[in-house]
Amino acid sequence: MGAPRKPKGLERAVGEPEAPFAKLRPGPGQSASNVAADQSARIHGAMIEIVADRGYEAVKVRELVLLAGVSSRAFYEAFSSKEDCFLRTYEMVVRHAAKRIVAAQTGEHDWRERPRLIFAAFAEELQIEPATARFVLSEAHAAGHAAIEQAQRAKHTFETMIGESFARAPNGIAVPPMVIEGMVAGIGRVSRTRLLAGEEEVLRGLTAELIKWALCYPGKSANGLAELDRGSVWRNTMLEPLVSAPATAGGNEWPPAGDRAVIVTAAGKLAAVYGYAHLTVPRIRSAASVSRAVFNTYFEGVEDCFVAALDERAGDALSQASRAQTAGRDASGGTYRAIAALCEQVADDPILASVCLADDFVLNSIGARSRQRVMGAFAEQFVENGPIGERASDLSIEATAGATWAIFNQHMIKGWSQRNQIAATLSFMVLAPTVGSLTALTAIQREQSG
């Protein structure tokens, strides 16, 4: 994907970096600009190798220059910092990959083949240079806000390529942007998992099935999703509401029973108003009117207590979703109802909506693990409860889970302006691989019609 490659068979021990990247041959004919470009290329290669092997946090400028075979002075003449080097390496890799992906479809006049060629070229980029792919797919978040924004721009570039390829159809197929986001995210999820596990050859064998999964979504039937997202699921007024009101700071919902329940409820109410970062044991104790000894009987600290509140809210949301599913006219309609109920529950609950954004949990802490567990449970609710007898392949389920979570996280949790107006698109992404895009859309329309 555009980086200099390390010669095969060259091994080095961690902590004993060498300079494995071929240097420009010295001589009077080499200009200063050529030498500087060669040094920068070797630094880019060293950055990719270290990040792919041990992650961004492990990168040290001293090791970078030793591995690249350049001086510290040469490094700082080219880059202002380790972060600057990472960002420019990332931009270089994405730019070169985009050029090759564009070239892969050049000259293809059959519009049906163009998106297939784009996805195939994308998969090939990941497989040819797995270290560079790991660098791009998994480490942007560790390099800070600027790197995350850069990764988002790269993703948007690829999504734009896909959208334009469909628009070139004879009558044009305007695939909704969220569907394209899901297609890209699903392939990214499967690719990232295999690459981090060192299973490049396995990924190579999955390319055809992944492309088939992605291409089950485009079609004129998908054009109605935006309108359906603005609608709402019809409810039988003889039933109790599908979604219960969440606890608020001043309310008295979910009456507790026992000290532990009182503490959990207090922590949830405080977090709903002030956020997790502002929770303290004294504040929780004061709201719950319990002593430190009572608090310590049940919880080790703030994080432990908050996780209990989170689990309670998540469990209730999933129960509501399961209950809603039984009210569907058929299995596909039930899937839509379950997803719509879950979206409403999360949109109306500040704890559930914010926990997936909380970056203040310590890595590998119980809070971070709990967040991943909740996210996984929601994704499972999206995907695992599809129409009975029409279960998709494991690969399709994995890709669909990645697609639905990406949409859910970006547009319902992070995009507060859209709130819960994504239930139809999420349901379409879940149902289309098993029942087809037209049947999926019809099921959603039927549940909304009453």
N, C-alpha and C positions, 0 to 999 in steps of 0.2 A: 504494500500500500504506500510505496513511495519512500521507504527508508533504506539506508545502506544495510546490506546483510552481513552477518558475521560468518566467516568461513566455517563450513561444516567440520566437525571433529575437534574443534578448538575448545578445550575445557579450561575452566579457571575456578579456583576455590573462592567462596564468598569471603570478601575482605582482602583478596589479592587480585585486584583488577589489572588487566592487561590492556593493550590497545589493539583490539582485533580488527578494526576497520582499516582497510587499505588506504595509505596516505598517497597524496599526489606526488608523482615523481619529481624530485628537485631538479632544478636547472635554470639557466638564465632566461629561458623562454616563458617562464611562468609569471604571470602578472600578479600583483597584490590582490586584485579582486578574485582571481581564480583560486589563490591560496586561501583567502578568507571564505569563499564559498565551499571549498573542500573541507575546511575545518568545521564550518557550521553543519555541513551534512553529517560529519562524523559525530558531532555533539548530538544532533537529532537522533542518530542511530543509537548512541549510548543511552539517551533519555528513554527511548522506547524499550531497550533491553532491560534496564533497571526497573522501570515501572511494570513491565510485563512479568518480570520475575518476582519482585517483592513489593510493588505498590509505590504510589507517589510519595508517601511519607518516608520511605526508605531512601529517597534520592538525596545525595549530598553532592555539592558542587565539586568537592575534592575527588570523589569517586568518578563523577562524570568526566572530568578532564583527564583522569588517568585512563579510563576506559576508551575515551575518544582519541587519546594520544595528542592532546593539545595542552597549552599552558593555561593557567588561571587568567592571565592577562588576555589571551585570545578569547577565552570564554566571555569575560566581561566587556570586551570590545564588541562582541556579537549580541550578547543578551544582558539585560539589566539585572536579572535574578533567576533563580530556579523556576519560579512561577512563570516568568516571561518566556523562558526556554520551553516549558511544558506547553504553554498556550500556542506558541508559534509552531512547535512540533505538531501539535494537534491540528492546527489549521492547515499545515502543509500536507499531512496525511489525508485529511478529508478532501482537500482540493484535488490532489492527484487521483484519489479514488473516484471522485465525482467525474473527472475527465474521462477515466476509463469506462465508467458506467454509461456515460453519454455516448462514447464511441461504440460501445457494444450494440447499440440499437440503431446507429447511423446506417442509412440505406435500407432499413427494413420498412416496407410499405404496407405490410399487413398489420393493421392496428391491433389485432388480437395477439400478435406475437410481441409487440413492443413492451408491454408490461412484463411479459414472461421473461424477455431478455434482460430487462432491468433487474428483476429479482434474481435471476440466474447470475448476472454479473456481480451483484451485491454479495451473494453467497460465495462466489469464487474469490472475491476480494478477502473475505474472512478466512477462507481455507488456505490460500496461497501463502499468506504471511500471518499465521495465528498470533505471534507475539504482538505485531502491530494491531491486529484486531482486538486483542485483550486490552491493549493500551487505550484504544478508542472506546470500546464498549463498557469498560468497567471502572475506569479510574477518574473520570471527569469530576465526579462528586467530591473526591478527596482533595482536589486542587483548588477548591473555593468557588465563590459565586461567579467569577468571570469565566471559569472553565465550564461551569454548568450552563451558563448562557451560550457559550460557544457550542457546547454539545447540542443545545436546543436548536441553534441555527443550522447545524449540520443535519439534524433530523428533519428540519423543515425543508432543507434543500432536497433531500431524498424524497420526501412526501410530495413536493412540487413536481419532481420528475414523474412520479407515478400518476398524479392527477392530470398532468399534461398529456401523458400517453393515452389515457382514456378519452380525453377531450378530442383527440384526433380521430376518433371513430367517425364513420360516415355521417351518422346523425348525432354524434357526440354523446358520451356517457358521463354525466356530471356526478361523479361519485362524491358523496358528502365528505368534507374534510375530516370529520371524526372517524369515519369508516377507514379512510386512508391511514390516519394516525394509528388506528387499531391494527391494521394489516402490518404496518412497519414495526409496531411494538411487539406483535406476536412473533414475527420472524426474529427480531432482536432478542426476545426472551429466550427462545430455543437456542439461538446461536451463542449467546452469552453463557448459558448454562453448560453447553458442550465445550466451549473454548476454555472456560475456567477449570473444567474437569480434565483438560488435555485430550479431548476426544475429537480432534480435527477430522480424522478419517470417518468417524461415525457421522459427523455433521455433513460431510461430503455425500454420504449415502442417503441423507434425509432431504436433500435439496429439492428433488422432484415433488415429494409429498408436501413440503412446506409451500412450494409455489402453488400447488393444487389447492391447498387450504386457503391461501391468500386470495386466489382468483375466484373463490366461490362467492365473494361478496359483491363485486361490481355488477351492475345491471340497472335497468331503468326502474325496477321496483324499489331500489334504495333511495330514489329521489324523494319519496314521500316521508322519509324519516324525520326531517326537520319539523314538519307539521305535526307528526305524531308525538315528537318530543315535547311540543308545546301543550299537548293534551294531557289528560289524566285518566287513570284507570277508573272505570265505572265501579261503583260499590253498591251492593244490595243493602238498602237502608234498613232492612230487617235484622242485619247483623250488627254487632258492635263495631266501632271503628277499628280499622286494621292497624292503625298506628297510635300508640299512646303518647301523651304529652310528656316530654322529658322533665326531669327535675330542674328547677331554677333556684337562684340564690335566695329568693324570698318565699318560695312556695313551700307546700307541705306534701308534695307528691311522694309516692313510694314510702308510706309510713314504715319506719324501721322497727325491728323487733330485736332487742338486745344491744349491748354496748358495741359489738363489732359492726352491726348494721348501722347504728347511729354514726359511728366514725366514718364508715365508707360513704354514707350519704352526705355527710358534711364535707368530705374531701371532694366528692363529685360536684357539689354545689359551688364550692370555692373555685375549683378548676374551671367550671363553666363560665364564671364571671371574670376571674383574674388570670387564668391560664396556669399550666403546670409549673412554669418557672417561678411563680410567686407563691407556691405552696410551701408552708413550713409546718413543722410539728406543732408549735404553739398556736398557730392560726387554726389548724384542724382541731386541736384539743378545745380551743375556745368556742369554735362553732358547734362542736359536739357536746360541750360541757362535760368533759371527762378529765381525769387526772392523767399525769404522765405515766403512772404505773399501769393504769387501765389501757392506755394506748400501747404501751410496750408489751402488754399481754398478747396483743393480736398482731402487731406490726413492728418491723425492724426500723422503719423510717418512712419518709415521705413517699419514696418511689414505690415501696412495697404496698403502701396504703392506696396510692393512686392506681396502681395496677389492678387492685381489687375492685375499685370503682369502675375502671375501664372494662374489666371482664364482665361486670354486672350489666353495664350498658350494652356491650356487644352481644351478650347472651340474649338480652331482651330483644334487640334488633333482629337477630337471627330467628328467634322464636316468632316474631311478628311476620317475618318473611315466609317462614314455613307455613304459618297459618294462612297467609294470603294465597299461597300456592294452591291450597286445597279448594279455593273458590273459583279456580279457572274453569272455563268450559271444556278444555281438553288439556293435555300435558303441555303443549306449547303455550297456550293461554295462561296456564298456571305458572310457567316460567316467567312470563312477562309480569304477572301480578306480584310474584315474589321479589323480583328485581325492583319493581316500582315501589313496593313497600319498604324495602331496604334503603333505597335512595331517599325516600321521605324521612325515614327514621334518622339517618345520618345527617341529612341536611338540617333537620330541626334540633339536633343534639350537638351543642358546641364541643363537648368532650370528644365524641366520636369523630366529628369533623376535623378537630384540631390535632388529635393524637397522631394521625398519619403524617402530619407536617412537623411534629415536634422533633427538633434536631438537638434538643438539650438532654436527651438520654445519653448516658455514657455508652460507647460502643460495647456490645456484648453484655450489657447490664440486663437486669430482669425487665426493665422498662422497654429497652430496645427489642428484646426477645418477645415480649408480650405484644408490642406493636406489630412485629412480623407475623405473629400468630393470628392476631385479629385480621390483618390484611389478608392472610392466607385463607382464613375462614370466610371472609367476604367473597374472595375470588372463587372459592369452592362453591359457595351459594350461587354464584353467577353461572358456573359451568357444570358442576356435577349433577345437578338436578334437572337435566334436560329431558326431553321426551323419552319415555320408557320404550325400549326395543329399538331405539335408533341411536344408541350410544356411538359417539365418534371414536376414532382411534386415540391412543394415548398421546401421540404427537399433536393431533388436532386439539385435544383438551389442553395440553400444555401451552400451545400457541394462543388458543382462545383465552385462557386465563391471563396470559400476559397482555393480550389486546384489551380485555375488559377492565383489568386493573389500571392500565395506563389511561384509559378514557375516564374511568371513575375518579382517579386521583387528580387528573389534570382539569377536568371540567366540572366536577361536582364538589370536590373538596377545595381545590385551589381556585377554581373559577366561581367565586361566590355570586357573581352577577347571573350565572346560569342556574345556580342552585340545583334543584333536582330535575332539570329538563334534559335528561339524558337516558331515561329509563327505556324508551323505545329503541334507541341506538344500541344500548347495552344488550337488550334482549335480542335484537337482530343479529349482533355479533355472536351471541351464544347459539341461536337457533339455526342460522343459515347453513353451517357446516353439516347439520344432520337432517334438516327437513327442506332445505333449499331457501333461497332468498324470498321468493314470491310467497311461499307458504308461511314463512316467518312473518312477513309483513301483514298478511291476511289475519293471522292469529292475533297480532297486536291490535289491528283495527277492530276485530270482533270483540275483544275485551273492553275497548274504549266505547263501543257503540251501545253497550247496555242491553 
